[in-house]
Amino acid sequence: MSQHEHSGSLSGLSEAEAKEFNKFFIASFTGFTLVAIVAHFLAWNWRPWG
Protein backbone atom coordinates (compact mmCIF):
# COMPACT_ATOMS: atom_id res chain seq x y z
CA MET A 1 0.00 0.00 0.00
CA SER A 2 1.50 3.34 -1.00
CA GLN A 3 1.40 6.46 1.11
CA HIS A 4 -1.08 8.18 -1.26
CA GLU A 5 -3.69 5.45 -0.95
CA HIS A 6 -4.43 5.99 2.72
CA SER A 7 -4.07 9.78 2.87
CA GLY A 8 -7.45 10.43 1.25
CA SER A 9 -6.02 13.29 -0.79
CA LEU A 10 -5.28 13.41 -4.50
CA SER A 11 -2.38 15.81 -3.93
CA GLY A 12 -0.82 13.74 -1.16
CA LEU A 13 -0.78 16.75 1.17
CA SER A 14 -2.04 16.59 4.71
CA GLU A 15 -4.89 18.91 5.66
CA ALA A 16 -2.46 21.27 7.44
CA GLU A 17 -0.13 21.35 4.42
CA ALA A 18 -3.05 22.00 2.09
CA LYS A 19 -4.29 24.89 4.25
CA GLU A 20 -0.80 26.41 4.33
CA PHE A 21 -0.45 26.08 0.55
CA ASN A 22 -3.89 27.62 0.06
CA LYS A 23 -2.97 30.58 2.27
CA PHE A 24 0.09 31.36 0.15
CA PHE A 25 -1.79 30.71 -3.11
CA ILE A 26 -4.57 33.14 -2.18
CA ALA A 27 -2.06 35.79 -1.06
CA SER A 28 -0.09 35.45 -4.32
CA PHE A 29 -3.23 35.56 -6.44
CA THR A 30 -4.48 38.65 -4.60
CA GLY A 31 -1.13 40.41 -5.04
CA PHE A 32 -1.02 39.56 -8.75
CA THR A 33 -4.57 40.82 -9.23
CA LEU A 34 -3.83 44.11 -7.48
CA VAL A 35 -0.73 44.66 -9.62
CA ALA A 36 -2.76 43.92 -12.76
CA ILE A 37 -5.46 46.42 -11.73
CA VAL A 38 -2.87 49.14 -11.10
CA ALA A 39 -1.16 48.38 -14.43
CA HIS A 40 -4.45 48.63 -16.31
CA PHE A 41 -5.31 51.89 -14.55
CA LEU A 42 -1.93 53.37 -15.46
CA ALA A 43 -2.23 52.19 -19.07
CA TRP A 44 -5.72 53.70 -19.29
CA ASN A 45 -4.40 57.06 -18.05
CA TRP A 46 -1.53 56.93 -20.54
CA ARG A 47 -3.57 55.85 -23.60
CA PRO A 48 -7.30 55.40 -23.06
CA TRP A 49 -8.93 52.66 -25.07
CA GLY A 50 -12.55 52.19 -26.01
Residue pairs with C-beta under 8 A, 6 or more apart in sequence:
3 12
4 12
7 14
9 15
9 18
11 18
13 21
